[in-house]
Amino acid sequence: MKNKINYILKERKEKIILPEKLGFGQYFTDHMFEMDYSKEKGWHNATIKPLSELYLHPATSFIHYGQTIFEGLKAFRTADDEIQIFRPDTHLERLNNSARRICMPEVDTEFVLDAMKELIAIDSDWIPTKKGEALYIRPFMFGYDPALGVRPSYNYKFIIILSPVGAYYPEGFKPVKILAQDDYVRAVRKGLGECKTAANYAASLLAADEAAKKGFTQVLWLDGVEQKYIEEVGTMNIFIHFKDEIATPKLTGSILPGVTRRSVIQLLKEWGLNVTERLISIREVIDAYDSGNLVGVFGTGTAAIISSVGLLSYKGKDMMINNGNVGELDLKLFNELTAIHYGEKEDTHNWIFKVEKKAIEV
C-alpha cells in the first residue's frame, strides 16, 4: 500500500446547519475516503474527495454474490470541543477478520485509521454537539469485478462515509420488547455469523419485520442447529443477568464479536462482578424467570450502546423483566460508556483515539 492520501476537497460557502432531528443514517458529510485494490497494485489510489455517487457496471460482482463487508463505529464531540473515536483499532481488526472469511484483501489498519482521522478532521463541523448525538463512521469494502462468475473478485473498493446521527434514546433510556425467534435462523456455526457482512443482515429482515408487526422492537435469535441456545438480539449482543452471574453467549462462530460487548465484559470484571461467556439455553432463561433468579436482560451494540430489555416473549410466554423497567446495572453500564465517549470520565483502557482539528495540507 502506498501510504499517501490524495485530497480533492469541496469548497463549501455556506455554514453547516444540522437538522433538529437527525435520526440514524439519513444525512451525510461533505467528503468520503476511497481506495482501490487490484492484485497487481495492491491497495492504491487512496483519496479523500467530495461525497459522490458510485457508478457501477450492472454485472459488478458484489451485487450478485454478496461479497461485501462493513463496520460501524462512532466519533463524539466532548464538552471541551475535542473529537474522539471509540475503539477504532478494534473495529478495523474485526473488519480484517470479516475480509479473511469472505476472501477479500485485508487493509493496513494503521493507514486506514490515519485516513479515518483525516476525514473526520476535514468534516468535523458535521459532528453534533448534543449529548447522545455522534458522528457515525461507516467503512465498507466490496468486490468490484464487472463479471458474472461465482468466485472471489480480483478488484475491490474500500470506502469510508460519515453520518451525523441523533441519540438512540431521544426521550430517555427506555427498555425494549424482544421476541425469541425459532421460525428462522440468522446464522450457523462455521458460517458467516461472526462476520459483519451484508448476508447476515439480509437474513434477519423477515423475522424482524414479523416481530415489529407484533409490537416487538427486536428479535432474539436462537442457534441455527438445535434452536436451543440464545445468540444475538437484533443487531446486538445479549447479556443475561442472573442473581449470581452475568452471562453472555460465547463466541462459537455464529455470533458477531461486538466491540461494545468486549468493553462491557471488561468493565464488569473490573467492577468485581461474576461475568461468564458460555452457552445459555432459552429454557435456562425461562426457568430463571419462573424461579425469580432472572434479574435482567440487556443488549450491547454501537448504535444503542446498552439496550435494556423490559419484555421477553417465547412461544406465547411473555416474561416481564424487572417490572418492565430499566435495570440498575444496565443504566450504570450505559452511563459509564457514554461518560467515556464524551470525555466526562478518564479513559483508563486506551479505548479513545483523539482526532486533531487541524488545517489539512493538500
Salt bridges, closest charged atoms under 4 A:
GLU14 OE2 - ARG12 NH1 3.33
GLU20 OE2 - LYS130 NZ 2.61
ASP30 OD1 - LYS10 NZ 3.40
ASP30 OD2 - ARG12 NE 2.75
GLU34 OE1 - LYS49 NZ 3.12
GLU34 OE2 - LYS157 NZ 2.61
ASP36 OD1 - LYS157 NZ 2.61
GLU71 OE1 - HIS91 ND1 2.83
GLU71 OE1 - ARG94 NH2 2.76
ASP81 OD1 - ARG77 NH1 2.83
ASP81 OD2 - LYS357 NZ 2.58
GLU82 OE1 - LYS354 NZ 2.83
GLU106 OE1 - ARG100 NH1 3.23
GLU118 OE1 - LYS358 NZ 3.42
ASP123 OD1 - HIS31 ND1 2.87
ASP145 OD2 - ARG151 NH1 2.93
GLU171 OE1 - LYS174 NZ 3.60
ASP182 OD2 - LYS315 NZ 2.56
ASP209 OD2 - LYS213 NZ 3.27
GLU232 OE2 - ARG186 NH2 3.45
GLU245 OE2 - ARG278 NE 2.79
GLU270 OE1 - HIS349 NE2 2.87
GLU277 OE1 - ARG261 NH2 2.71
GLU284 OE2 - ARG278 NH2 2.71
ASP287 OD1 - ARG283 NH1 3.39
ASP290 OD1 - LYS317 NZ 3.15
GLU336 OE1 - LYS345 NZ 2.71
GLU344 OE2 - LYS131 NZ 3.13
